[in-house]
Amino acid sequence: METIDSDIVIVGGGGAGLRAAIAAQEADPKLKVALVSKVVPMRSHTVAAEGGSAGVIRDDDSLDNHFDDTVSGGDWLCDQDVVRFFVERCTEEMVRLEHWGCPWSRKDDGSINVRFFGGMKVQRTWFAADKTGFHMLHTLFQTSLKYPGIQRFDEFFVAELLVEDGRVQGVLAIEIATGKFFLLRAKAVILATGGAGRVYSQNTNAGIVTGDGMGLAYRHGVALRDMEFVQYHPTALPGSGILITEGCRGEGAILTNKDGHRYLQDYGLGPLDPWPRPKAMELGPRDRLSQAFWHEERKGNTLTTRHGSAVNLDLRHLGAKKIHERLPLITEVAKTFAGIDPVHDPIPVRPAVHYTMGGIATNGRTETSLPGLYAAGECSSVGIHGANRLGSNSLSEIVVFGRVAGEAAAQYVRSAGATSAASLERQAQAAVTRLEALHQHERGERVAVLREALGECMEKNVGIYREESGLAEACSTLAELRARWRAGVKLDDRSRAFNTEWLSAIELGSMLEVAEAMAHSARERKESRGAHQRLDGYTERDDERFLVHTLAERRGDEAPAISHRPVVITTSAPRARSYGGAGTKAILT
Ligand SMILES: Cc1cc2nc3c(=O)[nH]c(=O)nc-3n(C[C@H](O)[C@H](O)[C@H](O)COP(=O)(O)OP(=O)(O)OC[C@H]3O[C@@H](n4cnc5c(N)ncnc54)[C@H](O)[C@@H]3O)c2cc1C
């Protein structure tokens, strides 16, 4: 096993990880930063983000507006001190990206263009056509190249955190090309490993989005927070789950059911006119739109496609010029994967799991409860998304809090003691023995069988609407799946080079634990709020009992311990969450 010493290890080469690496170098160019990613950074899932990134820029917008849209969008489960910090820094980060070369879309006069997104009073989503994530990631990646202190470990899979003397002191990684183990020692570790959407069978996420970082932190005693809040995006292609960006609706696309009726008006999001109206109809928040689909499906108002029910996303009235200029990727995706040219036909869409609102519990400085361990980006729960993330807040989050994590870790390592060489070596060796045993296991079930059962269980029982019987079933099924995984899975591939079957088996361990945290957290939240909606008598928001964060803590092979902690409310007392016509009134008061 090769040992490499750095000051900071960053696990994740997506937007949050790269921004953290740059920030650490800016804070202290002498620091050695190891940037580890299981894919080459430009293949990180940030690359797939389409619609845009939020930041107040228009004269008719304000930080208070952004704060209010975020807090009400999150159904008052956001930590308001952290949201305030966030909204104050988004635009600065967008401008910084511009200076580093991000090609933001512009108006004819050359100024920055921003588009509407769901749940926003005013346009504030910066975009680069509909390839925003690609351009942001590319900008961050090429900027990172100018810092010699960043050493990259591309296609290295982090399989274990190493904790000694009550603080994290490194990670154990597998070089994917060779299967060799590397002990990466460091005084601080930043987890920037992205979300966990793949625990559901229908999702918009890439195959790599498997909750690894959440699993790593959780296994070392760090709580996962608010895991019951899983976002369904209302417009994905049936079957593949490929995302059709909210940017379409931001540009004016409409949703209709099988009868051509704009059904959102029947779910408190209307009236239709005047249109387009912020925070109404297709510009409502994602949780409400996905819930409306669920009802339409049950009423028999959806279309039937080869891959299940769908509604129509209609862009035709925008005209070919606008569609091609603002939504070129969507045009290509719709043609390639649905055989539809959106200039001439509506695109069939349905909800699919998209985003993990919860994650590794951190404070507003991205510190976890384990000294030296930080988390940023979608793997973390820093407190800004509450019960429902506002579209375009996540790309802003990865740069705002990626930077915070890099700076905080750089500061921490100045005073942290040296790493404990001998005991880390012993720990790493013990982890190697466990991972080798998994690699060599000759009996047991297939990884794919367990993964499929996991996805179906989550989809069926922990979906858009939940109830006690389904959640109880999910908890017991997941416990059983975990036990089956622990008993050992059978791998056909015994090679060391690019053994993706072995890596999938490791990922599955984290996925099962993350899913368990989701199901148990959901079961204990006996109310309906944002993306967590119950049908079994807990159909209303209950601020008296549940204006609290959920913490899931691991208890070995047992079910997680669930507890609750207060939410930080500073200036916005909880009130009715209103959209559509009622929402407009709410804005005016
Ligand atoms: C299709 C799609 C479109 C989206 N569009 C938007 C949008 O328009 N606006 C918006 O605000 N948000 C959007 N989002 C959400 C947003 O893109 C993500 O939340 C965000 O990009 C996550 O960035 P990240 O840096 O946290 O993680 P990622 O970009 O997912 O990066 C995770 C990194 O961790 C690494 N990693 C993971 N596990 C390991 C391991 N075990 N070992 C080593 N490395 C590991 C990966 O290799 C990767 O480099 C979209 C999401 C999807 C799925």
PDBQT file of the ligand as one rigid body, heavy atoms in Angstrom, charges set to zero:
ROOT
HETATM    1  C1  LIG A 601     -29.673  16.293 -14.394  1.00  0.00    +0.000 C 
HETATM    2  C2  LIG A 601     -29.467  17.305 -13.311  1.00  0.00    +0.000 A 
HETATM    3  C3  LIG A 601     -29.609  18.657 -13.590  1.00  0.00    +0.000 A 
HETATM    4  C4  LIG A 601     -29.429  19.598 -12.576  1.00  0.00    +0.000 A 
HETATM    5  N1  LIG A 601     -29.597  20.933 -12.865  1.00  0.00    +0.000 NA
HETATM    6  C5  LIG A 601     -29.412  21.849 -11.881  1.00  0.00    +0.000 A 
HETATM    7  C6  LIG A 601     -29.557  23.243 -12.150  1.00  0.00    +0.000 A 
HETATM    8  O1  LIG A 601     -29.835  23.670 -13.267  1.00  0.00    +0.000 OA
HETATM    9  N2  LIG A 601     -29.375  24.106 -11.124  1.00  0.00    +0.000 N 
HETATM   10  C7  LIG A 601     -29.035  23.694  -9.867  1.00  0.00    +0.000 A 
HETATM   11  O2  LIG A 601     -28.876  24.530  -8.982  1.00  0.00    +0.000 OA
HETATM   12  N3  LIG A 601     -28.869  22.378  -9.595  1.00  0.00    +0.000 NA
HETATM   13  C8  LIG A 601     -29.043  21.453 -10.567  1.00  0.00    +0.000 A 
HETATM   14  N4  LIG A 601     -28.879  20.124 -10.279  1.00  0.00    +0.000 N 
HETATM   15  C9  LIG A 601     -28.303  19.745  -8.983  1.00  0.00    +0.000 C 
HETATM   16  C10 LIG A 601     -26.788  20.025  -8.988  1.00  0.00    +0.000 C 
HETATM   17  O3  LIG A 601     -26.282  19.835 -10.268  1.00  0.00    +0.000 OA
HETATM   18  C11 LIG A 601     -26.043  19.130  -8.024  1.00  0.00    +0.000 C 
HETATM   19  O4  LIG A 601     -26.636  19.181  -6.755  1.00  0.00    +0.000 OA
HETATM   20  C12 LIG A 601     -24.591  19.584  -7.881  1.00  0.00    +0.000 C 
HETATM   21  O5  LIG A 601     -23.990  19.746  -9.133  1.00  0.00    +0.000 OA
HETATM   22  C13 LIG A 601     -23.804  18.609  -7.030  1.00  0.00    +0.000 C 
HETATM   23  O6  LIG A 601     -22.454  19.004  -7.031  1.00  0.00    +0.000 OA
HETATM   24  P1  LIG A 601     -21.426  18.329  -6.034  1.00  0.00    +0.000 P 
HETATM   25  O7  LIG A 601     -20.107  18.968  -6.281  1.00  0.00    +0.000 OA
HETATM   26  O8  LIG A 601     -21.978  18.348  -4.672  1.00  0.00    +0.000 OA
HETATM   27  O9  LIG A 601     -21.381  16.809  -6.487  1.00  0.00    +0.000 OA
HETATM   28  P2  LIG A 601     -21.048  16.125  -7.901  1.00  0.00    +0.000 P 
HETATM   29  O10 LIG A 601     -20.903  17.088  -9.000  1.00  0.00    +0.000 OA
HETATM   30  O11 LIG A 601     -22.044  15.033  -8.038  1.00  0.00    +0.000 OA
HETATM   31  O12 LIG A 601     -19.617  15.519  -7.646  1.00  0.00    +0.000 OA
HETATM   32  C14 LIG A 601     -19.404  14.443  -6.757  1.00  0.00    +0.000 C 
HETATM   33  C15 LIG A 601     -17.947  14.046  -6.849  1.00  0.00    +0.000 C 
HETATM   34  O13 LIG A 601     -17.655  13.095  -5.845  1.00  0.00    +0.000 OA
HETATM   35  C16 LIG A 601     -16.892  12.056  -6.387  1.00  0.00    +0.000 C 
HETATM   36  N5  LIG A 601     -17.113  10.865  -5.586  1.00  0.00    +0.000 N 
HETATM   37  C17 LIG A 601     -18.280  10.357  -5.126  1.00  0.00    +0.000 A 
HETATM   38  N6  LIG A 601     -18.059   9.245  -4.409  1.00  0.00    +0.000 NA
HETATM   39  C18 LIG A 601     -16.715   9.049  -4.398  1.00  0.00    +0.000 A 
HETATM   40  C19 LIG A 601     -15.868   8.073  -3.839  1.00  0.00    +0.000 A 
HETATM   41  N7  LIG A 601     -16.328   7.037  -3.138  1.00  0.00    +0.000 N 
HETATM   42  N8  LIG A 601     -14.536   8.175  -4.049  1.00  0.00    +0.000 NA
HETATM   43  C20 LIG A 601     -14.036   9.187  -4.776  1.00  0.00    +0.000 A 
HETATM   44  N9  LIG A 601     -14.789  10.140  -5.329  1.00  0.00    +0.000 NA
HETATM   45  C21 LIG A 601     -16.113  10.073  -5.143  1.00  0.00    +0.000 A 
HETATM   46  C22 LIG A 601     -17.364  11.936  -7.817  1.00  0.00    +0.000 C 
HETATM   47  O14 LIG A 601     -16.384  11.328  -8.612  1.00  0.00    +0.000 OA
HETATM   48  C23 LIG A 601     -17.548  13.413  -8.160  1.00  0.00    +0.000 C 
HETATM   49  O15 LIG A 601     -16.314  13.963  -8.563  1.00  0.00    +0.000 OA
HETATM   50  C24 LIG A 601     -29.087  19.172 -11.273  1.00  0.00    +0.000 A 
HETATM   51  C25 LIG A 601     -28.951  17.819 -10.996  1.00  0.00    +0.000 A 
HETATM   52  C26 LIG A 601     -29.160  16.880 -11.995  1.00  0.00    +0.000 A 
HETATM   53  C27 LIG A 601     -29.091  15.437 -11.637  1.00  0.00    +0.000 C 
ENDROOT
TORSDOF 0
